[in-house]
Amino acid sequence: MKKIIYVVVALFSFAMVACTSSTDSLIKQYEKACKEKDRVKMLKVAEELEKAELTSEQQERILKITSDAGF
């Protein structure tokens, strides 16, 4: 029984890390689009970010990126 619990916890942990890195990747794409003033790409990435579950730190980072870009 303990082995099953360890396997479930390991799989859950892996899934959480995978989701976080994907979201961080989207934030980096958003930042790059903002720096390049590519509004089309920025909006596409923003739509994907709206679907993601963001931490408060990620939300603050996005707000700072947007603010720094002047949008």
Secondary structure, 3 states (H helix, E strand, C coil): CHHHHHHHHHHHHHHHHHHHHHHHHHHHHHHHHHHCCCHHHHHHHHHHHHHCCCCHHHHHHHHHHHHHHCC
